[in-house]
Amino acid sequence: MVGFFYSTIRQLAIQQGALFVQPPQWASPRQTFRMTRLPSISTIPRGDKTDEEAEAIERVGTLVVNPLAVGRERLRPQPSFDLNDPLYLTYLTICFFTFLATVNASKFVFAIDLLSSEFDVTTSDAQYQVFFTLLAQGLGNIFWVALMRSIGKRPVYLLSLFLLMAANIGAAVAHGWIFLLISSIVSGFAASAGEATVPAVVADLFFVHQRGSTLMIFHMAISSGLFLGPLINSYVIQYSTWRVSCIWVAIAAGVTFIIVIFTIHETSYYNRDLISSSIIAFDPKRTFIKELSITRGYDKDSNYFRSILNIFAIISYPTVLWASLLIPAMLGYNTVIQQTVLAAFPFEPYNDSPSSVGLLFLSGLVGSALAIPLAGPLLDVVSSHFTSTRSCREPEYRLYILGIPGIIGPVGVLIFGLAIDTRAQWISAAIGIAMQAFGLTAIWNIVMTYTLDSYSEFAAESAGIVFATKGVMSALMVIYGYPAIPTDLTTPVQQRIAINGANAISVGWNTYEKLSQSCVQYGTSSDNLDSQACSTSSDTYATSRTYSNAVTLTGLTPATTYYYKIVSTNSSVEHFFSPRMTGDKTSFAMSIVIDLGVYGADGFTIEMDQTKRDTIPSVDPSLNHTTIARLAENINDYELVVHPGDFAYADDWYLKPKNLLDGVNAYEAILEQFYDQLAPIAGRKAYMASPGNHEADCEEIDYTTFLCPEGQKNFTDFMNRFGQTMPTAFSSTSSNATAKISANTAQQLAKPPFWYSFEYGMVHVVMFDTETDFADAPDGPGGSAGLDSGPFGAPNQQLQFLEADLASVDRSVTPWLIVGGHRPWYALGDEQCTACQTAFEPLFYKYGVDLAIFGHVHNSQRFQPIYNGVADPNGLNDPTAPMYIVAGGAGNIEGLSDLGSNVSYNAFAYAEDFSYATINFLDENHLRVEFIQSSTGDVLDTSVLYKSHTEAFVVQ
C-alpha cells in the first residue's frame, strides 16, 4: 500500500514537471553527476512519451523502455564498450564477508554466564558485549558508506576485514573487561562494512532485471549468518570456550582478507556517460596487477562530511523511510524468537543442551532457503513481465508478490508463540521459526530491491539508513537483562527465608526446572547438617522461566544460628538466626524496606570485614542500589526485614526504550534480576513481605489489565514467590482463653502473603493488604487504580482477620504491636489513601497499635502519634494513638517523591537520597525508630516512643 501510494505521488510530480528525487544541495559536483545521471535515452519516441517526458520520468525511478531498442540498449544500467566496465565482475566474496559479519554478532550469545563468571560482572553487564556489538554494527554503516563515497569500495572492504580480524584476536586474548568490550565494539564496527555497501555493489555490477536474484544472494548470506551463527557458536561454547568463538571468526576474517586482496576489484565506475562511445575512447584493459590498486575508487571531489549528511537526508524519501521501519520490525520478530528460544528450550519440557538449541535455528535457515525462488528469480520475472507489457519499468512492480511473505511471516510468529505458550512439541516451534524466516528473508529482499530500483544512485545511502536502524533496534532487544541460566538447572537462585511459625523458618528459592522433590539440609554446625526437610512444592506460571520451591524447617531452637544447604549439585552452605521465642524481652532491631526496585551496575564495592560476628553477605559490587549494599554492610544491626510492598518495579518495564518491543520478557527479566540482587540479604535474614501496587499487573496504566498476559496480572508472581513462605498467624501463648480463640480464628482467616501475622520476641507484627479486599480498595475491581485485581478472600475476610488478630494480642507476652501495609493515609504530598484510612484506622486505634509502617510515597517521613487527623497530645510519651512512619525511599526506577507542603503533625521528612528505616525494640516500654541514609549509613533521624503497656488487652 505504501508503495502504490508513493507511486501516485510520483506520477503527480511528473505531471507537474517536478523532479521528486534531487541530489542534496551540499553534494559535490561529481556526486551530483552520479546521483542524477540518466540511462541513455534514444531520440526515438517511447510509445506515447516524448524524450522530455521520458527524462522526467526516469529521474524519479521509472525506466522507460524503447520498444525498438535491441541488445545492450535495452539493459539498465546500459553497458559501455569499456573493457574495464565492472558490470562483468562477481561479488560472492563480498557476500561471504556479509555472512561472517552476521555470525560475528552472535559469538557471545551463548557465553553470557561464562563472561559473567570469568570477569566478575553481572549478567546484565555481560549482555552489553552483545548489545554494543550490534549497536556498532548498525551505526558503523553510516561511517563506511560515507567513506566508500570518498575512497571507493575495495579499500573499505580491505580495511574493515583487517579490523574484524584484529578485533577478534584482541577479544580472544582479552583479560580485562574494558578491553574485551572495546574489542567487541570494534568488531561490530568493522563487520558493518559488509552490510549497507553491498547494495551499491549490486547497482554497479548487475542489470536491473537481475537485481532480485543477485540481492537474494546477499540476503541469504545475512539469513545464513542469523541462523547458522547461533548454531556454530553454540557448539563452540559447549565443547570449548568463548575465546575459541573469537579465534575462529578471526581466522575466517583473515582468510577472507587474503582472498579479497585478489578477488574484489573496485566496482565504482564513472564513465557510463560515455556509453555511446566506441571502444577506442576508453583505456585499454587493465592488467591484473593494476586491478589490485586501492586508489582507483578515490573521488577527489567528494566530501566525507557531506556524504554523512546525504545519508541522513535520504531518510526523507518515502521508500527509504518505509524500508527503514519495515525491515527492522521484521528482524525484530527474529530477535524476539531467538531470545525466547534461549529462554525456553533449555528448560522443561524440552531440557535441550546449548548445541540442541542451536540446531533449532536450522529451521530458520530452511525457511530462508525456501524464500529464494519467490523473492529472487520470480521477483525478477514478475517485474520483467510487467515491464514488457507496459513499456516501462516501475519499481512498484517488485511489490506485487509482497503479500505472500507478508502473511506467512507473521503467521509463523503466531505459531511459534502458541507453541511456546502451550509447551507443544519442538517441531511446532520449528515450523513457526521457518515460516518467520521465510517472511523475513523474502520481505527483506523484495523491499531492498524495490528501494534499489527507486534510487539506484542512492543504493548505499538507502541501505545505510536501513541497516543502521536495524542495528539499533536489534541491540535494544537483546538486553532484557535476563540473568544467565546455570548449566545445572537445579541450581538455587533468588533465595529467601521467612518466619513461618513459632520455631519455624521457611526457605524459598527458584530453579530453572521443576523439582520432583525440594529439600533443605540444616543443622547448628556448618560441618554437620544432620537434619533434612523436603516438600513437593515446585510451582511456576505461564510467563516465568523459573519454578518457585519452598520447604519449612520446624522445631528450631530459638535465637540460634543454623546452617542450611539447599539440596542441589550446585549450592553452598548458608546460615540464618532462628526466630526469638514469643515473649523473649531481649532487645533487637528490624529493618524496614519498602518500594525497593531493581538497579543496574554502578554502586558500592563491599569490603569483607571478617572481624565482625557475622560475615557481610557478598553483594554484587556493581549494583547501583545503595540500600541493598547498606543492608549488607549493616548485616549485624538487625535480625529481620519487613517489606510491605513494591518489589522490583517490573511493571515499569516500558520506561526503558530497550524493552518496548517485548514487554513480556522484559517484565520477567526485571523480576529475576531483582530477586537475585536481593538474595544475599533475603537468604540470610527473615524477609517478611506483603503486597504493594507494583505487584498487581504487568503495567499500571488504568483499565488496561486485559493487555497483560496470564502470569503477569492479579499479583501472580507475588503469590507464586511468597505464598508458601509467609505464615498465617501464631497460636496464642497467652493464658487468656479468649485470646486463644481469637488467635485461632485469625489463623483460619489469614491469607498469606496478603494478610497474616507473626511474633518475634517482644513484638506482634501484623501485615495487611492496602491494595485489595476491602471497600473501595484501590487495586480491586472497580478501584481507583484501575488494576482490577483480587479479591483474594471472602467478603470482609481481611477486616475480620484484623479484628481477631489484634484482639488476640496479650501485651504481657508481646508488649509491642506493629502493623505494616503499603499505602499510607498520613503522608506529605497527594498520595493519601482515604479508603484505607476508612477501613483500617478505627481498628488500629481501637486495639492500641503502637506503630504503623507504610511506603508507597518514595521518601522517608515520620509523624507524631495521630488518630483521625488529630495529633495525640502526649506525643511520643505514652500516646493512645499509633505513631506513623513512611519508609518508601529505598530507591527504584521512578525516583524519589517530592515532599510537598508540610503539616503540623509531621516530625521528619527526607527526600534527598535513598533511605530506609530501622526499629530498635529496646525493652518492653521503649522503641527507637531511625532513618538511615543508604549511601553513607548516616542516621538521618532518631525518635524514641515510650509506651507504658500496663494493660494486657487494649480496647479503647
CORDAZI-V797459 format. One record per residue. N is the residue number from 1. RES is the residue in one letter. NEAR is the number of other ideal C-beta (glycine too) atoms within 12 Angstrom. D_LAST is the distance of its C-alpha to the last C-alpha in whole Angstrom. Layout:
N;RES;NEAR;D_LAST / N;RES;NEAR;D_LAST
This chain:
1;M;15;74 / 2;V;24;74 / 3;G;33;77 / 4;F;22;79 / 5;F;16;77 / 6;Y;31;78 / 7;S;30;82 / 8;T;18;82 / 9;I;23;81 / 10;R;32;83 / 11;Q;23;86 / 12;L;15;85 / 13;A;23;85 / 14;I;29;89 / 15;Q;15;90 / 16;Q;13;89 / 17;G;15;91 / 18;A;17;88 / 19;L;20;88 / 20;F;30;84 / 21;V;36;84 / 22;Q;23;86 / 23;P;29;86 / 24;P;27;83 / 25;Q;13;85 / 26;W;22;84 / 27;A;31;86 / 28;S;25;89 / 29;P;18;93 / 30;R;25;93 / 31;Q;34;90 / 32;T;21;90 / 33;F;20;93 / 34;R;35;92 / 35;M;35;89 / 36;T;26;91 / 37;R;26;94 / 38;L;32;95 / 39;P;37;97 / 40;S;30;101 / 41;I;30;101 / 42;S;25;105 / 43;T;15;107 / 44;I;19;107 / 45;P;18;105 / 46;R;30;102 / 47;G;18;102 / 48;D;13;101 / 49;K;26;100 / 50;T;17;102 / 51;D;19;101 / 52;E;18;99 / 53;E;23;97 / 54;A;30;97 / 55;E;26;96 / 56;A;27;93 / 57;I;38;92 / 58;E;40;92 / 59;R;32;90 / 60;V;40;87 / 61;G;44;87 / 62;T;38;90 / 63;L;41;93 / 64;V;38;96 / 65;V;36;98 / 66;N;30;102 / 67;P;21;103 / 68;L;15;107 / 69;A;22;106 / 70;V;12;107 / 71;G;10;106 / 72;R;19;104 / 73;E;22;104 / 74;R;28;101 / 75;L;27;99 / 76;R;38;96 / 77;P;38;96 / 78;Q;31;100 / 79;P;31;101 / 80;S;30;104 / 81;F;22;107 / 82;D;28;106 / 83;L;20;106 / 84;N;30;103 / 85;D;31;101 / 86;P;35;97 / 87;L;32;97 / 88;Y;19;99 / 89;L;26;96 / 90;T;21;94 / 91;Y;37;90 / 92;L;23;89 / 93;T;32;88 / 94;I;41;86 / 95;C;37;84 / 96;F;33;84 / 97;F;46;82 / 98;T;45;80 / 99;F;38;79 / 100;L;46;78 / 101;A;53;76 / 102;T;45;74 / 103;V;44;74 / 104;N;53;73 / 105;A;50;70 / 106;S;47;68 / 107;K;49;69 / 108;F;48;66 / 109;V;43;64 / 110;F;42;64 / 111;A;38;64 / 112;I;40;60 / 113;D;31;59 / 114;L;32;62 / 115;L;36;62 / 116;S;31;58 / 117;S;18;59 / 118;E;22;62 / 119;F;27;61 / 120;D;18;58 / 121;V;30;56 / 122;T;37;53 / 123;T;37;55 / 124;S;38;54 / 125;D;33;56 / 126;A;37;59 / 127;Q;39;58 / 128;Y;37;60 / 129;Q;47;63 / 130;V;47;64 / 131;F;35;62 / 132;F;36;64 / 133;T;47;67 / 134;L;47;67 / 135;L;34;66 / 136;A;42;69 / 137;Q;49;71 / 138;G;41;70 / 139;L;34;70 / 140;G;44;73 / 141;N;45;75 / 142;I;40;75 / 143;F;35;77 / 144;W;48;80 / 145;V;43;81 / 146;A;34;81 / 147;L;37;83 / 148;M;45;85 / 149;R;43;86 / 150;S;31;87 / 151;I;30;89 / 152;G;35;89 / 153;K;46;88 / 154;R;38;90 / 155;P;31;89 / 156;V;43;85 / 157;Y;48;85 / 158;L;37;87 / 159;L;28;85 / 160;S;47;81 / 161;L;41;83 / 162;F;27;83 / 163;L;35;80 / 164;L;50;78 / 165;M;36;80 / 166;A;26;79 / 167;A;40;76 / 168;N;43;75 / 169;I;26;77 / 170;G;29;75 / 171;A;42;72 / 172;A;30;74 / 173;V;17;74 / 174;A;28;71 / 175;H;14;69 / 176;G;16;66 / 177;W;24;64 / 178;I;18;65 / 179;F;20;69 / 180;L;36;68 / 181;L;31;66 / 182;I;23;69 / 183;S;38;71 / 184;S;45;69 / 185;I;34;69 / 186;V;32;73 / 187;S;49;73 / 188;G;48;72 / 189;F;37;73 / 190;A;45;77 / 191;A;51;76 / 192;S;47;75 / 193;A;51;79 / 194;G;48;80 / 195;E;57;78 / 196;A;54;78 / 197;T;51;82 / 198;V;51;83 / 199;P;53;83 / 200;A;46;86 / 201;V;47;88 / 202;V;44;88 / 203;A;43;89 / 204;D;41;92 / 205;L;36;93 / 206;F;37;93 / 207;F;31;94 / 208;V;42;91 / 209;H;30;92 / 210;Q;29;91 / 211;R;45;88 / 212;G;44;86 / 213;S;29;87 / 214;T;38;88 / 215;L;45;84 / 216;M;37;83 / 217;I;36;84 / 218;F;48;82 / 219;H;50;79 / 220;M;40;80 / 221;A;37;80 / 222;I;49;76 / 223;S;45;75 / 224;S;36;77 / 225;G;40;75 / 226;L;44;72 / 227;F;42;72 / 228;L;31;74 / 229;G;42;73 / 230;P;46;70 / 231;L;32;72 / 232;I;37;74 / 233;N;43;71 / 234;S;38;69 / 235;Y;24;72 / 236;V;32;73 / 237;I;35;69 / 238;Q;27;69 / 239;Y;17;72 / 240;S;22;73 / 241;T;23;70 / 242;W;39;69 / 243;R;29;72 / 244;V;25;75 / 245;S;39;73 / 246;C;39;74 / 247;I;25;77 / 248;W;30;79 / 249;V;47;78 / 250;A;34;80 / 251;I;20;83 / 252;A;30;83 / 253;A;42;82 / 254;G;24;85 / 255;V;22;87 / 256;T;38;87 / 257;F;31;87 / 258;I;18;91 / 259;I;21;92 / 260;V;37;91 / 261;I;25;93 / 262;F;17;96 / 263;T;25;95 / 264;I;42;92 / 265;H;38;95 / 266;E;33;94 / 267;T;37;93 / 268;S;39;93 / 269;Y;33;96 / 270;Y;30;97 / 271;N;25;101 / 272;R;32;100 / 273;D;21;101 / 274;L;23;104 / 275;I;29;104 / 276;S;21;107 / 277;S;17;109 / 278;S;11;112 / 279;I;18;111 / 280;I;11;113 / 281;A;16;111 / 282;F;22;108 / 283;D;19;108 / 284;P;12;110 / 285;K;15;108 / 286;R;19;106 / 287;T;13;106 / 288;F;12;103 / 289;I;10;103 / 290;K;16;103 / 291;E;23;100 / 292;L;20;98 / 293;S;23;98 / 294;I;22;94 / 295;T;17;95 / 296;R;24;97 / 297;G;33;93 / 298;Y;23;93 / 299;D;31;93 / 300;K;16;93 / 301;D;19;92 / 302;S;32;89 / 303;N;23;86 / 304;Y;24;83 / 305;F;19;80 / 306;R;28;82 / 307;S;37;82 / 308;I;30;78 / 309;L;24;77 / 310;N;41;79 / 311;I;43;77 / 312;F;26;74 / 313;A;28;76 / 314;I;39;77 / 315;I;27;73 / 316;S;23;74 / 317;Y;34;77 / 318;P;33;75 / 319;T;45;76 / 320;V;42;75 / 321;L;26;72 / 322;W;35;71 / 323;A;50;73 / 324;S;38;70 / 325;L;22;67 / 326;L;35;69 / 327;I;44;70 / 328;P;34;67 / 329;A;30;65 / 330;M;44;67 / 331;L;45;67 / 332;G;33;63 / 333;Y;39;63 / 334;N;49;65 / 335;T;41;63 / 336;V;37;60 / 337;I;45;62 / 338;Q;44;63 / 339;Q;39;59 / 340;T;35;58 / 341;V;42;61 / 342;L;41;60 / 343;A;34;56 / 344;A;40;57 / 345;F;39;60 / 346;P;34;60 / 347;F;30;57 / 348;E;23;56 / 349;P;19;58 / 350;Y;29;61 / 351;N;20;61 / 352;D;28;64 / 353;S;22;65 / 354;P;35;66 / 355;S;24;69 / 356;S;23;68 / 357;V;37;66 / 358;G;34;69 / 359;L;28;71 / 360;L;41;69 / 361;F;44;70 / 362;L;30;73 / 363;S;36;73 / 364;G;46;72 / 365;L;35;75 / 366;V;28;77 / 367;G;40;75 / 368;S;46;76 / 369;A;26;80 / 370;L;31;80 / 371;A;41;79 / 372;I;32;83 / 373;P;23;85 / 374;L;34;83 / 375;A;49;82 / 376;G;35;85 / 377;P;25;88 / 378;L;26;87 / 379;L;46;86 / 380;D;33;89 / 381;V;23;91 / 382;V;30;89 / 383;S;40;89 / 384;S;29;93 / 385;H;18;93 / 386;F;26;92 / 387;T;30;93 / 388;S;17;97 / 389;T;16;96 / 390;R;22;95 / 391;S;24;97 / 392;C;34;94 / 393;R;38;91 / 394;E;36;88 / 395;P;45;85 / 396;E;39;83 / 397;Y;37;85 / 398;R;44;83 / 399;L;37;80 / 400;Y;25;81 / 401;I;35;80 / 402;L;34;77 / 403;G;18;75 / 404;I;26;76 / 405;P;37;74 / 406;G;30;72 / 407;I;19;71 / 408;I;32;71 / 409;G;44;69 / 410;P;25;66 / 411;V;22;66 / 412;G;41;67 / 413;V;35;63 / 414;L;23;62 / 415;I;29;63 / 416;F;41;62 / 417;G;31;59 / 418;L;17;59 / 419;A;32;60 / 420;I;37;58 / 421;D;22;55 / 422;T;17;56 / 423;R;20;57 / 424;A;20;61 / 425;Q;16;64 / 426;W;26;65 / 427;I;16;68 / 428;S;25;66 / 429;A;38;65 / 430;A;35;68 / 431;I;29;69 / 432;G;40;67 / 433;I;45;68 / 434;A;37;71 / 435;M;39;71 / 436;Q;49;69 / 437;A;47;71 / 438;F;44;74 / 439;G;46;72 / 440;L;48;72 / 441;T;49;75 / 442;A;45;77 / 443;I;44;75 / 444;W;48;75 / 445;N;47;79 / 446;I;47;79 / 447;V;48;77 / 448;M;50;79 / 449;T;50;82 / 450;Y;48;81 / 451;T;48;80 / 452;L;47;83 / 453;D;48;86 / 454;S;45;84 / 455;Y;45;84 / 456;S;42;87 / 457;E;40;87 / 458;F;42;83 / 459;A;47;83 / 460;A;50;82 / 461;E;49;79 / 462;S;51;78 / 463;A;50;77 / 464;G;46;76 / 465;I;43;73 / 466;V;49;72 / 467;F;50;72 / 468;A;41;70 / 469;T;37;68 / 470;K;44;68 / 471;G;42;67 / 472;V;34;64 / 473;M;37;63 / 474;S;45;63 / 475;A;36;62 / 476;L;34;59 / 477;M;40;58 / 478;V;44;59 / 479;I;38;56 / 480;Y;41;53 / 481;G;43;52 / 482;Y;40;52 / 483;P;36;52 / 484;A;37;55 / 485;I;35;55 / 486;P;29;56 / 487;T;21;59 / 488;D;17;58 / 489;L;29;55 / 490;T;32;53 / 491;T;29;52 / 492;P;43;48 / 493;V;43;47 / 494;Q;42;43 / 495;Q;42;42 / 496;R;45;38 / 497;I;45;36 / 498;A;43;33 / 499;I;49;30 / 500;N;38;31 / 501;G;32;29 / 502;A;33;29 / 503;N;29;32 / 504;A;33;33 / 505;I;46;35 / 506;S;45;36 / 507;V;50;39 / 508;G;46;40 / 509;W;42;43 / 510;N;49;45 / 511;T;39;49 / 512;Y;40;52 / 513;E;31;53 / 514;K;26;51 / 515;L;32;51 / 516;S;17;52 / 517;Q;20;50 / 518;S;36;47 / 519;C;31;47 / 520;V;40;46 / 521;Q;29;47 / 522;Y;39;45 / 523;G;25;46 / 524;T;22;45 / 525;S;17;48 / 526;S;19;50 / 527;D;11;53 / 528;N;14;52 / 529;L;26;49 / 530;D;15;50 / 531;S;23;47 / 532;Q;20;47 / 533;A;31;44 / 534;C;23;45 / 535;S;29;44 / 536;T;16;46 / 537;S;31;43 / 538;S;31;45 / 539;D;28;44 / 540;T;30;45 / 541;Y;28;45 / 542;A;26;48 / 543;T;33;48 / 544;S;38;47 / 545;R;41;50 / 546;T;43;48 / 547;Y;32;47 / 548;S;41;43 / 549;N;44;43 / 550;A;41;40 / 551;V;39;41 / 552;T;32;38 / 553;L;41;39 / 554;T;24;37 / 555;G;17;37 / 556;L;34;37 / 557;T;22;37 / 558;P;25;34 / 559;A;21;34 / 560;T;22;38 / 561;T;24;40 / 562;Y;38;42 / 563;Y;29;45 / 564;Y;41;45 / 565;K;33;48 / 566;I;42;47 / 567;V;30;51 / 568;S;29;53 / 569;T;15;56 / 570;N;17;55 / 571;S;27;52 / 572;S;22;51 / 573;V;23;49 / 574;E;35;45 / 575;H;30;43 / 576;F;38;39 / 577;F;33;36 / 578;S;36;35 / 579;P;41;31 / 580;R;32;30 / 581;M;24;28 / 582;T;35;25 / 583;G;28;23 / 584;D;27;26 / 585;K;24;25 / 586;T;21;28 / 587;S;23;28 / 588;F;31;29 / 589;A;31;28 / 590;M;43;28 / 591;S;44;29 / 592;I;44;28 / 593;V;50;30 / 594;I;49;30 / 595;D;45;33 / 596;L;48;36 / 597;G;44;39 / 598;V;45;42 / 599;Y;36;45 / 600;G;28;49 / 601;A;27;51 / 602;D;18;51 / 603;G;27;48 / 604;F;29;48 / 605;T;18;50 / 606;I;26;48 / 607;E;16;50 / 608;M;17;50 / 609;D;16;49 / 610;Q;9;50 / 611;T;10;49 / 612;K;16;45 / 613;R;13;44 / 614;D;24;43 / 615;T;22;46 / 616;I;28;45 / 617;P;32;45 / 618;S;26;48 / 619;V;36;46 / 620;D;36;49 / 621;P;25;50 / 622;S;28;51 / 623;L;39;47 / 624;N;28;47 / 625;H;40;43 / 626;T;33;42 / 627;T;46;38 / 628;I;46;40 / 629;A;39;42 / 630;R;39;40 / 631;L;45;38 / 632;A;43;41 / 633;E;34;42 / 634;N;36;39 / 635;I;34;38 / 636;N;22;38 / 637;D;28;35 / 638;Y;35;32 / 639;E;37;32 / 640;L;42;31 / 641;V;45;30 / 642;V;46;27 / 643;H;50;29 / 644;P;48;26 / 645;G;49;29 / 646;D;44;33 / 647;F;45;35 / 648;A;41;39 / 649;Y;38;39 / 650;A;47;42 / 651;D;46;41 / 652;D;31;43 / 653;W;38;46 / 654;Y;25;48 / 655;L;23;47 / 656;K;26;50 / 657;P;16;53 / 658;K;33;55 / 659;N;32;52 / 660;L;20;53 / 661;L;30;56 / 662;D;36;54 / 663;G;33;50 / 664;V;37;50 / 665;N;41;51 / 666;A;40;49 / 667;Y;42;46 / 668;E;42;47 / 669;A;40;48 / 670;I;43;45 / 671;L;46;43 / 672;E;37;46 / 673;Q;41;46 / 674;F;46;43 / 675;Y;41;42 / 676;D;39;45 / 677;Q;45;44 / 678;L;43;40 / 679;A;35;42 / 680;P;33;43 / 681;I;45;39 / 682;A;43;37 / 683;G;41;40 / 684;R;37;39 / 685;K;42;35 / 686;A;42;33 / 687;Y;45;32 / 688;M;44;29 / 689;A;48;29 / 690;S;49;27 / 691;P;52;29 / 692;G;50;30 / 693;N;46;32 / 694;H;44;35 / 695;E;47;35 / 696;A;47;35 / 697;D;41;39 / 698;C;41;42 / 699;E;34;42 / 700;E;34;39 / 701;I;22;41 / 702;D;20;40 / 703;Y;18;41 / 704;T;20;43 / 705;T;30;42 / 706;F;18;45 / 707;L;20;47 / 708;C;31;45 / 709;P;26;47 / 710;E;21;45 / 711;G;29;44 / 712;Q;36;43 / 713;K;33;40 / 714;N;33;37 / 715;F;43;35 / 716;T;35;38 / 717;D;44;39 / 718;F;45;35 / 719;M;33;35 / 720;N;34;39 / 721;R;45;38 / 722;F;40;34 / 723;G;33;34 / 724;Q;31;35 / 725;T;44;34 / 726;M;42;30 / 727;P;41;28 / 728;T;35;26 / 729;A;40;23 / 730;F;40;24 / 731;S;28;24 / 732;S;35;21 / 733;T;23;23 / 734;S;28;20 / 735;S;14;22 / 736;N;20;19 / 737;A;13;20 / 738;T;20;17 / 739;A;32;17 / 740;K;23;20 / 741;I;18;20 / 742;S;33;18 / 743;A;37;20 / 744;N;24;23 / 745;T;26;21 / 746;A;40;20 / 747;Q;28;24 / 748;Q;21;25 / 749;L;32;24 / 750;A;37;24 / 751;K;38;27 / 752;P;40;28 / 753;P;43;29 / 754;F;45;27 / 755;W;49;23 / 756;Y;44;23 / 757;S;45;21 / 758;F;47;23 / 759;E;43;23 / 760;Y;44;25 / 761;G;38;25 / 762;M;38;22 / 763;V;49;20 / 764;H;45;18 / 765;V;48;19 / 766;V;49;19 / 767;M;45;21 / 768;F;50;21 / 769;D;51;24 / 770;T;52;23 / 771;E;48;27 / 772;T;46;27 / 773;D;39;25 / 774;F;38;23 / 775;A;22;24 / 776;D;23;26 / 777;A;42;26 / 778;P;39;29 / 779;D;45;31 / 780;G;36;31 / 781;P;24;33 / 782;G;20;34 / 783;G;31;31 / 784;S;23;32 / 785;A;36;33 / 786;G;22;36 / 787;L;37;36 / 788;D;30;36 / 789;S;38;34 / 790;G;37;32 / 791;P;28;30 / 792;F;35;30 / 793;G;27;28 / 794;A;15;28 / 795;P;16;26 / 796;N;18;22 / 797;Q;27;23 / 798;Q;42;21 / 799;L;31;18 / 800;Q;25;18 / 801;F;40;19 / 802;L;44;16 / 803;E;28;13 / 804;A;34;15 / 805;D;45;16 / 806;L;43;12 / 807;A;35;11 / 808;S;42;15 / 809;V;48;14 / 810;D;34;15 / 811;R;32;14 / 812;S;24;17 / 813;V;33;19 / 814;T;42;18 / 815;P;37;16 / 816;W;44;16 / 817;L;43;15 / 818;I;46;17 / 819;V;43;17 / 820;G;49;21 / 821;G;53;22 / 822;H;49;25 / 823;R;47;25 / 824;P;46;22 / 825;W;33;21 / 826;Y;43;21 / 827;A;42;25 / 828;L;32;28 / 829;G;25;30 / 830;D;15;30 / 831;E;32;29 / 832;Q;28;25 / 833;C;37;24 / 834;T;23;22 / 835;A;26;22 / 836;C;43;20 / 837;Q;31;18 / 838;T;19;17 / 839;A;32;17 / 840;F;43;15 / 841;E;35;13 / 842;P;22;10 / 843;L;35;10 / 844;F;43;10 / 845;Y;31;7 / 846;K;23;5 / 847;Y;34;7 / 848;G;38;7 / 849;V;42;11 / 850;D;46;13 / 851;L;41;16 / 852;A;49;17 / 853;I;52;21 / 854;F;51;23 / 855;G;48;27 / 856;H;42;29 / 857;V;42;30 / 858;H;41;33 / 859;N;43;32 / 860;S;49;30 / 861;Q;46;27 / 862;R;42;24 / 863;F;43;21 / 864;Q;30;19 / 865;P;38;15 / 866;I;36;14 / 867;Y;32;12 / 868;N;19;14 / 869;G;20;17 / 870;V;19;16 / 871;A;25;17 / 872;D;28;14 / 873;P;16;16 / 874;N;19;16 / 875;G;21;18 / 876;L;30;18 / 877;N;19;18 / 878;D;24;14 / 879;P;30;12 / 880;T;29;8 / 881;A;36;10 / 882;P;47;12 / 883;M;48;16 / 884;Y;50;18 / 885;I;50;22 / 886;V;50;25 / 887;A;54;28 / 888;G;51;30 / 889;G;46;33 / 890;A;53;35 / 891;G;44;38 / 892;N;38;39 / 893;I;29;42 / 894;E;25;40 / 895;G;22;40 / 896;L;27;37 / 897;S;29;35 / 898;D;19;36 / 899;L;26;33 / 900;G;18;33 / 901;S;12;32 / 902;N;16;30 / 903;V;22;26 / 904;S;14;25 / 905;Y;28;22 / 906;N;28;24 / 907;A;30;25 / 908;F;31;28 / 909;A;34;30 / 910;Y;36;33 / 911;A;28;35 / 912;E;21;39 / 913;D;26;39 / 914;F;42;37 / 915;S;45;34 / 916;Y;51;32 / 917;A;53;29 / 918;T;38;28 / 919;I;46;25 / 920;N;32;26 / 921;F;38;24 / 922;L;26;25 / 923;D;23;24 / 924;E;26;20 / 925;N;24;19 / 926;H;26;21 / 927;L;39;21 / 928;R;29;24 / 929;V;42;25 / 930;E;35;28 / 931;F;39;30 / 932;I;39;34 / 933;Q;27;37 / 934;S;41;38 / 935;S;25;42 / 936;T;18;42 / 937;G;25;39 / 938;D;19;38 / 939;V;25;35 / 940;L;31;34 / 941;D;29;30 / 942;T;22;28 / 943;S;31;25 / 944;V;24;23 / 945;L;43;19 / 946;Y;24;18 / 947;K;37;15 / 948;S;19;15 / 949;H;30;13 / 950;T;14;13 / 951;E;19;11 / 952;A;22;13 / 953;F;28;10 / 954;V;32;6 / 955;V;18;4 / 956;Q;19;0
